[in-house]
Amino acid sequence: MTRGFSGADLANLLNEAAMLTAFRDKDKTSMQEIDDALYRILTKGDKKKSFDRSQDDTELTAWHEAGHAIVSKLVTKQIVNKVTIIPSTSGAGGITFMEPKEGSYYSKEDLENMVKVSYGGRAAEYILLRDESKVTTGASNDIKKATNIIMAMLGSYGMSEKFGLLNLEKMSGLNQEYVLKEAKEVSNKLYKETIGFLEENYDLLKEMVEILIKKETLDEEEVDALILKHSSNQVIEDNIKIPNFTDTNDPSQEKKKRGISQLIPDKLIPDLIKRDNLAKKKED
């Protein structure tokens, strides 16, 4: 989750972790302190140790975060490190941790996909409620991010079909109503596509929601295993983290290996597991 962090960012993270270690009266800093420090930095708050939330709000939060995670994983191919519905003291009802794409440049498709990730939570809420008048304020920050990206695409990056390769920021006499009209068209198009994508992956969305309600938090491997269970041709093998089952003498590991093989379509099973299964058949 620290990809893209500068040296100063990493130093700040370790400093926060060290303070948490001292506060908890521990001798050594563990991954728990580092994880909590990262959560504090990214959310500008701490995990709420106790909170009173209705079942309806819990379910809505789970749908919202699952929507973000699925769109991020399957549309942008980003790594989803963690999804949680544990609220933050900063006001966030839940959070999905993602690692951004490596590189310095973004294509129009990349930016449109980033907008879809932002709309993923709101789109999932709509799929649950089926009524735009009942969706919540939980997507306010997501909408702000999406708006900034869309306006940059149209105004600065020359990605407007109507205005072409023009920097609209330099055109002070331009009627902003025309820009707003195209921005709305782009926004509506991407939002509808996001809803459609999540509806196509409804079984995955529903199961992730159910698990989040039960467990509250899913880590990267749990997210990946769930996606593999519902995978189709759009899932790219090298974008999925497979649990490493290497101890063939451990019966429990063999049981886990058989279980994961049942979840993964044959074309997605890593070559190592394929060879291991073939060798086992020959021995039998």
C-alpha positions in Angstrom: 0.0 0.0 0.0 3.0 2.3 0.1 3.8 2.2 -3.6 4.4 5.8 -4.7 5.4 6.9 -1.2 8.5 9.2 -1.2 11.3 8.8 1.3 9.7 11.5 3.4 6.3 9.7 3.3 7.8 6.4 4.5 9.6 8.2 7.3 6.4 9.8 8.3 4.7 6.4 8.3 7.3 4.8 10.5 7.2 7.8 12.8 3.4 7.4 13.2 3.9 3.7 13.8 6.6 4.4 16.4 4.2 6.7 18.3 1.5 4.1 18.2 4.0 1.6 19.6 4.9 3.9 22.5 1.3 4.7 23.2 0.4 1.0 23.4 3.4 0.4 25.7 5.0 -2.1 23.4 8.7 -2.9 23.0 8.7 -3.4 19.3 6.8 -2.0 16.3 4.7 -4.7 14.6 2.8 -4.8 11.3 -0.3 -3.9 13.3 1.2 -0.5 14.2 2.4 0.1 10.7 -1.1 -0.9 9.3 -2.9 1.4 11.8 -0.4 4.2 11.1 -1.1 3.9 7.4 -4.8 3.9 8.0 -4.4 7.1 10.1 -2.4 8.9 7.4 -4.7 7.9 4.5 -8.0 8.6 6.3 -6.8 11.4 8.5 -8.4 9.5 11.4 -8.3 6.3 13.4 -10.4 3.2 13.3 -13.4 3.6 15.6 -13.0 1.0 18.4 -16.7 1.0 19.2 -19.5 2.3 17.1 -23.3 2.1 16.9 -24.5 1.7 13.4 -27.8 0.4 12.2 -28.0 -2.8 10.1 -29.2 -0.8 7.1 -26.2 1.6 7.3 -23.8 -1.4 7.7 -25.3 -3.0 4.6 -25.2 0.2 2.6 -21.6 0.8 3.6 -20.7 -2.8 2.5 -22.4 -2.3 -0.9 -20.6 1.0 -1.3 -17.1 -0.3 -0.5 -17.6 -3.5 -2.5 -18.6 -1.4 -5.5 -15.3 0.6 -5.3 -13.2 -2.6 -4.8 -14.7 -4.5 -7.8 -14.6 -1.7 -10.2 -11.0 -0.9 -9.2 -9.8 -4.5 -9.5 -11.6 -5.5 -12.7 -11.7 -2.2 -14.6 -8.4 -0.5 -13.7 -6.5 -3.6 -12.8 -5.2 -1.8 -9.6 -4.2 -3.8 -6.6 -6.8 -3.7 -3.9 -4.9 -4.1 -0.7 -7.8 -4.0 1.7 -11.5 -3.3 2.0 -13.1 -2.4 5.3 -16.4 -1.1 6.6 -15.0 -0.1 9.9 -15.7 3.6 10.2 -13.0 6.2 10.8 -13.0 9.0 13.4 -12.5 11.3 10.4 -16.1 10.5 9.3 -15.5 7.9 6.6 -18.0 5.0 6.9 -15.5 2.6 5.3 -12.6 2.7 3.0 -11.0 0.7 0.1 -7.2 0.8 -0.1 -5.9 0.7 -3.7 -2.4 1.0 -5.2 -2.5 3.4 -8.2 -1.1 2.5 -11.6 2.7 2.8 -12.0 3.9 5.4 -14.5 3.8 9.1 -15.1 1.2 9.3 -17.9 -2.5 8.5 -18.0 -4.5 7.9 -21.2 -8.1 9.0 -21.7 -9.2 5.4 -20.9 -7.2 5.5 -17.7 -8.9 8.7 -16.5 -12.3 7.4 -17.5 -11.7 4.3 -15.5 -10.6 6.3 -12.5 -13.9 8.1 -12.7 -15.7 4.8 -12.8 -13.8 3.7 -9.6 -15.1 6.9 -7.9 -18.6 6.2 -9.1 -18.4 2.5 -8.0 -19.7 3.1 -4.5 -22.6 5.3 -5.6 -23.4 2.8 -8.4 -23.5 -0.1 -6.0 -25.8 1.9 -3.7 -28.2 2.4 -6.6 -28.2 -1.3 -7.4 -29.2 -2.1 -3.8 -31.8 0.7 -3.5 -33.0 0.9 -7.2 -34.0 4.5 -6.5 -31.8 7.6 -7.1 -33.8 9.5 -4.6 -32.7 7.1 -1.9 -28.9 7.0 -2.5 -26.9 8.7 0.3 -24.4 11.5 0.9 -21.7 8.8 1.3 -20.4 9.4 -2.2 -19.8 13.2 -1.8 -16.0 12.9 -1.8 -16.1 10.4 -4.6 -18.2 12.8 -6.7 -15.7 15.6 -6.0 -12.8 13.4 -7.3 -14.7 12.3 -10.4 -15.7 16.0 -11.1 -12.0 17.1 -10.9 -10.9 14.4 -13.3 -13.7 15.1 -15.8 -13.0 18.8 -15.8 -9.3 18.2 -16.2 -10.0 15.9 -19.2 -12.1 18.5 -20.9 -10.3 21.7 -19.8 -6.6 20.8 -19.6 -5.8 17.5 -21.4 -7.5 18.1 -24.8 -9.7 15.0 -24.3 -13.0 16.7 -25.2 -14.8 15.5 -28.3 -16.5 18.9 -28.7 -13.6 21.3 -27.9 -10.7 19.2 -29.3 -7.1 20.0 -28.4 -7.8 23.2 -26.6 -6.9 24.4 -23.1 -10.2 25.8 -22.0 -8.6 27.4 -19.0 -7.1 30.0 -21.4 -10.4 30.8 -23.0 -11.9 33.3 -20.6 -14.7 34.3 -22.9 -16.0 30.7 -23.3 -19.6 30.1 -22.2 -19.2 27.8 -19.2 -22.7 26.3 -19.9 -21.3 24.5 -22.9 -18.5 23.0 -20.8 -20.9 22.0 -18.1 -23.2 20.3 -20.7 -20.4 18.1 -22.0 -19.2 17.4 -18.5 -22.7 16.2 -17.6 -22.8 14.0 -20.7 -19.4 12.4 -19.8 -20.4 11.9 -16.2 -23.8 10.3 -17.0 -22.2 8.0 -19.6 -19.5 6.8 -17.2 -22.0 6.4 -14.3 -24.3 4.3 -16.4 -21.4 2.2 -17.6 -20.4 1.6 -14.0 -23.8 0.5 -13.0 -24.0 -1.8 -16.0 -20.6 -3.3 -15.1 -21.5 -4.0 -11.5 -24.8 -5.5 -12.6 -22.9 -7.9 -14.9 -20.9 -8.9 -11.8 -23.8 -8.9 -9.5 -23.0 -12.4 -7.9 -19.5 -11.2 -7.1 -20.8 -7.9 -5.7 -23.5 -9.6 -3.5 -21.1 -12.2 -2.1 -18.4 -9.5 -1.3 -21.1 -7.5 0.5 -22.2 -10.5 2.6 -18.6 -11.3 3.6 -17.9 -7.7 4.5 -21.0 -7.5 6.7 -19.8 -10.7 8.5 -16.0 -10.0 8.7 -15.9 -6.2 8.3 -12.5 -6.3 6.6 -11.1 -8.2 3.6 -7.4 -8.2 2.8 -5.8 -8.5 -0.7 -5.7 -12.3 -0.9 -9.3 -12.6 0.2 -10.4 -10.1 -2.4 -8.4 -11.9 -5.1 -9.7 -15.3 -4.1 -13.3 -14.0 -4.3 -12.8 -12.5 -7.7 -11.2 -15.7 -9.0 -14.3 -17.6 -7.8 -16.5 -15.4 -10.0 -13.8 -14.9 -12.7 -14.4 -14.7 -16.4 -12.1 -13.9 -19.4 -11.7 -10.3 -18.2 -9.6 -11.4 -15.2 -5.9 -11.3 -15.9 -3.9 -14.0 -14.2 -0.9 -11.8 -13.2 -3.3 -9.3 -11.5 -4.4 -11.9 -8.9 -2.4 -12.9 -5.9 -2.7 -16.7 -5.3 -2.0 -18.0 -1.8 1.3 -19.9 -1.8 0.6 -23.6 -0.9 4.0 -25.2 -1.0 4.2 -27.6 1.9 2.9 -30.8 0.2 3.5 -32.8 3.4 1.0 -30.8 5.4 -2.5 -32.3 5.0 -4.1 -29.0 5.8 -2.2 -27.4 3.0 -3.2 -30.1 0.6 -6.8 -29.5 1.6 -6.4 -25.8 1.0 -4.8 -26.5 -2.4 -7.7 -28.6 -3.5 -10.1 -25.9 -2.3 -8.5 -23.2 -4.3 -8.3 -25.4 -7.4 -12.1 -25.8 -7.3 -12.6 -22.1 -7.3 -10.2 -21.2 -10.1 -11.0 -21.9 -13.8 -8.3 -24.2 -15.2 -6.9 -21.6 -17.5 -6.1 -19.4 -14.5 -4.5 -22.0 -12.3 -0.7 -21.2 -12.0 1.6 -23.5 -13.8 3.1 -24.7 -10.6 -0.2 -26.0 -9.2 -1.0 -27.6 -12.6 2.3 -29.5 -12.7 1.8 -30.5 -9.1 -1.7 -32.0 -9.8 -0.4 -33.8 -12.9 2.5 -35.3 -10.9 0.1 -36.4 -8.2 -2.1 -38.2 -10.8 0.9 -40.0 -12.2 1.8 -41.2 -8.8 -1.7 -42.5 -8.2 
